[in-house]
């Protein structure tokens, strides 16, 4: 074999060129790495929110009434801290998993994320104004619990439609049903509905995604 022929069979750095199958395997490995970097972990997401709802509103239930089992301030502070923490974590998680994604998908994700921020910001403003007009403490509790869960459900409906994710859509429906049930349950039953039914819905989806078989990357879950 001539030196020229030998040079044709090697790369510029002296290594043997990749075969077609080796090239395809290398491309496939690269694609899997990209998917791992940008895909979300629904089990982790739903677990965080499930614990926040279950423990937070469970504390509100235990802290209500004259026969409360824990101090009243705990029933107010615990859900506030847990839900705020879950929201901050979700926003940070969404930013991290969105790195490397560009084009329309990134724009939709950013707009959807801002929908949560704007929605809850306006909810706080509206509910605060209504309370200042003379709602009783029980009426205020019903308003806050049901409206927050209702808004959460609507946003999950939107997310399910955007990313063709039936499980996220189902969670939205369940959250809205729980919001209606919380109103009919009254106080303090509304806290129990939110804790067991609302938080339980999140945790049920977390268990499902934890044990489902590995498959294509699932739809994005936003804050």
C-alpha beads as a LAMMPS data file, in Angstrom:
LAMMPS data file: protein, C-alpha beads

223 atoms
222 bonds

1 atom types
1 bond types

-500.0 500.0 xlo xhi
-500.0 500.0 ylo yhi
-500.0 500.0 zlo zhi

Masses

1 110.0

Atoms # bond

1 1 1 0.000 0.000 0.000
2 1 1 1.411 3.417 -0.986
3 1 1 1.935 6.215 1.534
4 1 1 -0.757 8.242 -0.218
5 1 1 -3.288 5.426 0.134
6 1 1 -2.388 4.988 3.781
7 1 1 -2.907 8.678 4.406
8 1 1 -6.342 8.486 2.787
9 1 1 -7.373 5.881 5.382
10 1 1 -6.463 8.048 8.354
11 1 1 -7.723 11.362 9.653
12 1 1 -5.607 14.468 9.881
13 1 1 -4.692 13.585 13.475
14 1 1 -3.517 10.112 12.474
15 1 1 -6.586 8.226 13.850
16 1 1 -8.646 5.779 11.858
17 1 1 -11.858 7.282 10.396
18 1 1 -15.161 6.235 11.986
19 1 1 -17.349 3.728 10.235
20 1 1 -20.966 4.575 9.408
21 1 1 -22.260 2.571 12.387
22 1 1 -19.761 4.215 14.757
23 1 1 -20.747 7.658 13.506
24 1 1 -24.455 6.917 14.070
25 1 1 -23.697 5.605 17.567
26 1 1 -21.772 8.768 18.389
27 1 1 -24.634 10.964 17.155
28 1 1 -27.144 8.936 19.170
29 1 1 -25.039 9.309 22.316
30 1 1 -24.868 13.071 21.795
31 1 1 -28.646 13.292 21.370
32 1 1 -29.241 11.330 24.570
33 1 1 -26.919 13.679 26.460
34 1 1 -28.847 16.704 25.159
35 1 1 -32.176 15.145 26.149
36 1 1 -30.905 14.477 29.667
37 1 1 -29.833 18.094 29.999
38 1 1 -33.104 19.675 28.879
39 1 1 -35.745 17.193 30.010
40 1 1 -37.684 17.796 33.189
41 1 1 -38.222 15.366 36.043
42 1 1 -41.997 15.268 36.668
43 1 1 -41.628 13.004 39.710
44 1 1 -39.375 15.520 41.427
45 1 1 -41.594 18.454 40.471
46 1 1 -44.848 16.865 41.647
47 1 1 -43.200 15.611 44.846
48 1 1 -42.124 19.118 45.827
49 1 1 -45.583 20.570 45.263
50 1 1 -47.350 17.560 46.770
51 1 1 -45.416 17.873 50.033
52 1 1 -46.010 21.639 50.092
53 1 1 -49.791 21.226 49.759
54 1 1 -50.054 18.172 52.034
55 1 1 -47.957 19.518 54.913
56 1 1 -48.840 23.201 54.481
57 1 1 -52.614 22.921 54.479
58 1 1 -52.460 20.012 56.898
59 1 1 -50.866 22.450 59.340
60 1 1 -53.641 24.975 58.640
61 1 1 -56.248 22.352 59.490
62 1 1 -54.533 21.361 62.742
63 1 1 -54.117 25.003 63.781
64 1 1 -57.769 26.021 63.333
65 1 1 -60.377 26.370 66.046
66 1 1 -60.409 26.476 69.808
67 1 1 -59.311 22.828 70.039
68 1 1 -56.319 23.366 67.743
69 1 1 -53.459 20.910 68.041
70 1 1 -50.735 23.371 67.060
71 1 1 -50.411 27.164 67.542
72 1 1 -52.450 29.308 65.174
73 1 1 -49.422 31.177 63.794
74 1 1 -47.914 27.858 62.692
75 1 1 -50.973 27.154 60.570
76 1 1 -50.414 30.446 58.765
77 1 1 -46.624 30.415 58.508
78 1 1 -46.078 26.815 57.394
79 1 1 -48.196 26.877 54.190
80 1 1 -46.907 30.358 53.295
81 1 1 -43.267 29.279 53.597
82 1 1 -43.749 25.924 51.870
83 1 1 -45.760 27.253 48.929
84 1 1 -43.413 30.198 48.410
85 1 1 -40.446 27.843 48.583
86 1 1 -42.056 25.488 46.057
87 1 1 -42.730 28.395 43.702
88 1 1 -39.143 29.687 43.906
89 1 1 -37.784 26.167 43.416
90 1 1 -40.029 25.632 40.391
91 1 1 -38.918 28.871 38.737
92 1 1 -35.242 28.020 39.298
93 1 1 -35.799 24.468 38.071
94 1 1 -37.521 25.710 34.938
95 1 1 -34.675 28.098 34.155
96 1 1 -32.102 25.349 34.631
97 1 1 -33.859 22.765 32.474
98 1 1 -34.553 25.407 29.812
99 1 1 -30.874 26.046 29.178
100 1 1 -29.899 25.010 25.671
101 1 1 -33.467 25.227 24.392
102 1 1 -34.103 27.924 21.820
103 1 1 -36.750 28.986 19.369
104 1 1 -40.537 28.887 19.857
105 1 1 -40.381 26.234 22.603
106 1 1 -38.267 28.483 24.817
107 1 1 -40.519 31.489 24.145
108 1 1 -43.628 29.501 25.053
109 1 1 -41.969 28.217 28.229
110 1 1 -40.962 31.713 29.326
111 1 1 -44.429 33.131 28.671
112 1 1 -46.048 30.245 30.503
113 1 1 -43.731 30.730 33.472
114 1 1 -44.633 34.411 33.650
115 1 1 -48.315 33.430 33.587
116 1 1 -47.840 31.840 37.016
117 1 1 -46.115 34.904 38.413
118 1 1 -48.636 37.373 36.998
119 1 1 -51.607 35.179 37.869
120 1 1 -50.711 34.780 41.535
121 1 1 -49.604 38.396 41.809
122 1 1 -53.024 39.573 40.659
123 1 1 -54.707 36.964 42.848
124 1 1 -52.999 38.378 45.938
125 1 1 -54.064 41.898 44.957
126 1 1 -57.719 40.950 44.330
127 1 1 -58.092 38.788 47.429
128 1 1 -56.397 41.385 49.607
129 1 1 -58.796 44.074 48.362
130 1 1 -61.839 41.864 49.001
131 1 1 -60.693 41.087 52.539
132 1 1 -60.294 44.782 53.291
133 1 1 -63.975 45.203 52.386
134 1 1 -64.972 43.292 55.494
135 1 1 -64.789 39.526 54.922
136 1 1 -64.842 37.391 58.048
137 1 1 -61.829 35.218 58.862
138 1 1 -63.652 32.072 57.696
139 1 1 -64.743 33.750 54.460
140 1 1 -61.181 34.927 53.861
141 1 1 -59.875 31.399 54.459
142 1 1 -62.336 29.970 51.938
143 1 1 -61.478 32.669 49.417
144 1 1 -57.727 32.179 49.622
145 1 1 -57.763 28.400 49.588
146 1 1 -60.267 27.919 46.776
147 1 1 -59.043 30.731 44.510
148 1 1 -55.394 29.652 44.738
149 1 1 -56.272 26.053 43.890
150 1 1 -58.606 27.172 41.090
151 1 1 -55.902 29.345 39.487
152 1 1 -53.418 26.486 39.807
153 1 1 -55.854 24.196 38.007
154 1 1 -56.442 26.635 35.152
155 1 1 -52.700 27.105 34.634
156 1 1 -52.158 23.357 34.547
157 1 1 -54.943 23.021 31.999
158 1 1 -53.102 25.542 29.833
159 1 1 -49.795 23.719 30.313
160 1 1 -51.362 20.400 29.397
161 1 1 -52.744 21.853 26.179
162 1 1 -49.477 23.592 25.258
163 1 1 -47.304 20.500 25.638
164 1 1 -49.906 17.824 24.845
165 1 1 -49.463 16.417 28.355
166 1 1 -52.597 14.620 29.497
167 1 1 -51.263 14.038 33.001
168 1 1 -50.648 17.736 33.550
169 1 1 -54.091 18.442 32.089
170 1 1 -55.644 15.856 34.409
171 1 1 -53.930 17.476 37.387
172 1 1 -55.476 20.785 36.325
173 1 1 -58.947 19.253 36.256
174 1 1 -58.397 17.608 39.655
175 1 1 -57.155 20.874 41.172
176 1 1 -60.264 22.721 39.962
177 1 1 -62.538 20.008 41.366
178 1 1 -60.707 20.256 44.705
179 1 1 -61.171 24.047 44.670
180 1 1 -64.932 23.613 44.343
181 1 1 -64.940 20.887 46.985
182 1 1 -63.008 23.089 49.404
183 1 1 -65.730 25.753 49.272
184 1 1 -68.501 23.252 49.947
185 1 1 -66.483 21.677 52.787
186 1 1 -66.406 24.977 54.687
187 1 1 -63.824 25.880 57.329
188 1 1 -61.733 24.022 58.457
189 1 1 -62.762 21.214 56.110
190 1 1 -61.414 23.209 53.168
191 1 1 -57.876 22.850 54.523
192 1 1 -58.310 19.100 54.793
193 1 1 -59.572 18.885 51.196
194 1 1 -56.581 20.857 49.969
195 1 1 -54.133 18.832 52.029
196 1 1 -55.369 15.328 51.266
197 1 1 -57.015 15.743 47.878
198 1 1 -54.916 18.574 46.442
199 1 1 -51.574 17.414 47.802
200 1 1 -52.551 13.813 47.184
201 1 1 -53.135 14.565 43.507
202 1 1 -49.599 15.905 43.145
203 1 1 -48.091 12.950 44.987
204 1 1 -50.082 10.419 42.943
205 1 1 -48.609 11.862 39.759
206 1 1 -45.149 11.844 41.350
207 1 1 -45.491 8.120 42.085
208 1 1 -46.720 7.443 38.556
209 1 1 -43.811 9.246 36.910
210 1 1 -41.340 7.670 39.334
211 1 1 -42.238 4.134 38.350
212 1 1 -43.233 4.521 34.712
213 1 1 -40.974 2.959 32.145
214 1 1 -38.286 5.113 30.597
215 1 1 -39.432 6.627 27.330
216 1 1 -39.246 9.760 25.226
217 1 1 -38.837 13.049 27.076
218 1 1 -42.112 14.146 28.580
219 1 1 -43.701 17.551 28.201
220 1 1 -42.276 20.437 30.167
221 1 1 -43.779 21.084 33.550
222 1 1 -43.703 24.663 34.561
223 1 1 -43.910 26.418 37.982

Bonds

1 1 1 2
2 1 2 3
3 1 3 4
4 1 4 5
5 1 5 6
6 1 6 7
7 1 7 8
8 1 8 9
9 1 9 10
10 1 10 11
11 1 11 12
12 1 12 13
13 1 13 14
14 1 14 15
15 1 15 16
16 1 16 17
17 1 17 18
18 1 18 19
19 1 19 20
20 1 20 21
21 1 21 22
22 1 22 23
23 1 23 24
24 1 24 25
25 1 25 26
26 1 26 27
27 1 27 28
28 1 28 29
29 1 29 30
30 1 30 31
31 1 31 32
32 1 32 33
33 1 33 34
34 1 34 35
35 1 35 36
36 1 36 37
37 1 37 38
38 1 38 39
39 1 39 40
40 1 40 41
41 1 41 42
42 1 42 43
43 1 43 44
44 1 44 45
45 1 45 46
46 1 46 47
47 1 47 48
48 1 48 49
49 1 49 50
50 1 50 51
51 1 51 52
52 1 52 53
53 1 53 54
54 1 54 55
55 1 55 56
56 1 56 57
57 1 57 58
58 1 58 59
59 1 59 60
60 1 60 61
61 1 61 62
62 1 62 63
63 1 63 64
64 1 64 65
65 1 65 66
66 1 66 67
67 1 67 68
68 1 68 69
69 1 69 70
70 1 70 71
71 1 71 72
72 1 72 73
73 1 73 74
74 1 74 75
75 1 75 76
76 1 76 77
77 1 77 78
78 1 78 79
79 1 79 80
80 1 80 81
81 1 81 82
82 1 82 83
83 1 83 84
84 1 84 85
85 1 85 86
86 1 86 87
87 1 87 88
88 1 88 89
89 1 89 90
90 1 90 91
91 1 91 92
92 1 92 93
93 1 93 94
94 1 94 95
95 1 95 96
96 1 96 97
97 1 97 98
98 1 98 99
99 1 99 100
100 1 100 101
101 1 101 102
102 1 102 103
103 1 103 104
104 1 104 105
105 1 105 106
106 1 106 107
107 1 107 108
108 1 108 109
109 1 109 110
110 1 110 111
111 1 111 112
112 1 112 113
113 1 113 114
114 1 114 115
115 1 115 116
116 1 116 117
117 1 117 118
118 1 118 119
119 1 119 120
120 1 120 121
121 1 121 122
122 1 122 123
123 1 123 124
124 1 124 125
125 1 125 126
126 1 126 127
127 1 127 128
128 1 128 129
129 1 129 130
130 1 130 131
131 1 131 132
132 1 132 133
133 1 133 134
134 1 134 135
135 1 135 136
136 1 136 137
137 1 137 138
138 1 138 139
139 1 139 140
140 1 140 141
141 1 141 142
142 1 142 143
143 1 143 144
144 1 144 145
145 1 145 146
146 1 146 147
147 1 147 148
148 1 148 149
149 1 149 150
150 1 150 151
151 1 151 152
152 1 152 153
153 1 153 154
154 1 154 155
155 1 155 156
156 1 156 157
157 1 157 158
158 1 158 159
159 1 159 160
160 1 160 161
161 1 161 162
162 1 162 163
163 1 163 164
164 1 164 165
165 1 165 166
166 1 166 167
167 1 167 168
168 1 168 169
169 1 169 170
170 1 170 171
171 1 171 172
172 1 172 173
173 1 173 174
174 1 174 175
175 1 175 176
176 1 176 177
177 1 177 178
178 1 178 179
179 1 179 180
180 1 180 181
181 1 181 182
182 1 182 183
183 1 183 184
184 1 184 185
185 1 185 186
186 1 186 187
187 1 187 188
188 1 188 189
189 1 189 190
190 1 190 191
191 1 191 192
192 1 192 193
193 1 193 194
194 1 194 195
195 1 195 196
196 1 196 197
197 1 197 198
198 1 198 199
199 1 199 200
200 1 200 201
201 1 201 202
202 1 202 203
203 1 203 204
204 1 204 205
205 1 205 206
206 1 206 207
207 1 207 208
208 1 208 209
209 1 209 210
210 1 210 211
211 1 211 212
212 1 212 213
213 1 213 214
214 1 214 215
215 1 215 216
216 1 216 217
217 1 217 218
218 1 218 219
219 1 219 220
220 1 220 221
221 1 221 222
222 1 222 223
